[in-house]
Amino acid sequence: MNPKIHIKKGDTVRVLSGDDRGQTGKVLKVEVEKYRAFVEGVNMVSKNTKPSAKSPQGGIIKKEASVHISNLMVIDSKGEPTRIGRRKNDAQKTVRYSKKTGEDIK
């Protein structure tokens, strides 16, 4: 059974807690089973890599590490963080909406 998660790939989110609190970024990937998401430019870690065909030089690479979903909040069209609700639209399809403004979230 897949849990319902309020964040999807491509959403703009704000970090609520941790070292990167207050930063915003775009969700690159969501790991549903682990309740974690990768956010662009947030929770950067240094990774040592050996020389390979992909990176012939090797060395230290900065990349995003995952953030727990509970520490993220979706930003609506007005740029404010908001909670997410689900409702049926006219075509009886479930859509996500902003609980603050009532607008649908794409």
C-alpha positions as CSV (number, residue, x, y, z in Angstrom):
1,M,0.0,0.0,0.0
2,N,1.4,3.4,-1.0
3,P,1.1,6.1,1.6
4,K,-0.5,9.4,0.7
5,I,2.3,12.1,0.5
6,H,1.5,15.8,0.1
7,I,4.7,16.4,-2.0
8,K,5.3,15.5,-5.6
9,K,8.3,15.8,-7.9
10,G,8.4,19.3,-9.4
11,D,6.7,21.1,-6.4
12,T,8.3,24.1,-4.9
13,V,8.8,23.6,-1.2
14,R,10.1,25.4,1.9
15,V,12.3,23.7,4.5
16,L,10.7,24.0,8.0
17,S,13.5,22.7,10.2
18,G,17.1,21.7,10.3
19,D,20.3,23.4,9.1
20,D,18.6,24.6,5.9
21,R,15.5,26.1,7.5
22,G,13.8,28.8,5.5
23,Q,15.3,27.8,2.2
24,T,13.1,27.1,-0.8
25,G,13.7,24.8,-3.7
26,K,12.2,22.4,-6.3
27,V,11.7,18.8,-5.5
28,L,13.9,16.6,-7.7
29,K,12.9,13.2,-6.4
30,V,10.6,11.6,-3.8
31,E,11.3,8.3,-2.1
32,V,7.7,7.3,-1.0
33,E,8.7,4.2,1.0
34,K,11.3,6.2,3.1
35,Y,9.2,9.4,3.4
36,R,12.1,11.4,2.1
37,A,12.6,13.9,-0.8
38,F,15.5,15.5,-2.6
39,V,15.3,19.3,-2.9
40,E,17.4,21.3,-5.3
41,G,20.2,23.2,-3.4
42,V,19.1,21.9,0.1
43,N,21.0,19.6,2.4
44,M,24.2,19.6,0.3
45,V,26.8,16.9,1.2
46,S,30.3,16.3,-0.1
47,K,30.9,12.9,-1.7
48,N,34.3,11.6,-2.6
49,T,34.4,9.8,-6.0
50,K,37.0,7.7,-7.7
51,P,37.9,8.5,-11.3
52,S,35.5,6.8,-13.7
53,A,34.2,7.2,-17.2
54,K,31.5,9.6,-16.0
55,S,33.9,11.7,-13.9
56,P,37.5,11.1,-15.2
57,Q,39.0,13.5,-12.7
58,G,37.3,12.1,-9.6
59,G,37.5,14.1,-6.4
60,I,34.9,15.8,-4.2
61,I,31.4,16.3,-5.6
62,K,28.7,18.3,-3.9
63,K,25.2,16.8,-4.2
64,E,21.8,16.9,-2.5
65,A,20.9,14.5,0.3
66,S,17.4,13.6,1.2
67,V,15.2,15.6,3.6
68,H,12.3,14.0,5.6
69,I,8.9,14.9,4.1
70,S,7.7,16.2,7.5
71,N,10.3,19.0,7.3
72,L,8.9,20.3,4.0
73,M,5.9,22.4,3.1
74,V,4.5,23.1,-0.4
75,I,4.5,26.7,-1.6
76,D,1.3,27.9,-3.4
77,S,1.0,30.2,-6.4
78,K,1.2,33.3,-4.1
79,G,4.6,32.2,-2.7
80,E,3.2,31.3,0.8
81,P,3.8,27.9,2.4
82,T,0.5,26.1,2.8
83,R,-1.1,22.8,3.8
84,I,-2.4,20.5,1.2
85,G,-5.9,19.0,0.9
86,R,-7.4,16.7,-1.6
87,R,-10.8,17.0,-3.2
88,K,-12.7,15.9,-6.3
89,N,-13.0,18.3,-9.2
90,D,-15.9,18.6,-11.8
91,A,-14.6,15.5,-13.7
92,Q,-14.5,13.4,-10.4
93,K,-10.7,13.4,-10.5
94,T,-8.8,14.0,-7.2
95,V,-6.8,17.2,-7.2
96,R,-4.6,18.8,-4.6
97,Y,-5.5,22.2,-3.3
98,S,-4.1,24.9,-1.0
99,K,-5.9,25.0,2.3
100,K,-4.8,28.6,2.8
101,T,-6.1,30.0,-0.5
102,G,-8.4,27.2,-1.8
103,E,-6.7,27.2,-5.2
104,D,-5.8,24.0,-7.0
105,I,-2.1,23.1,-7.1
106,K,-0.8,22.0,-10.4
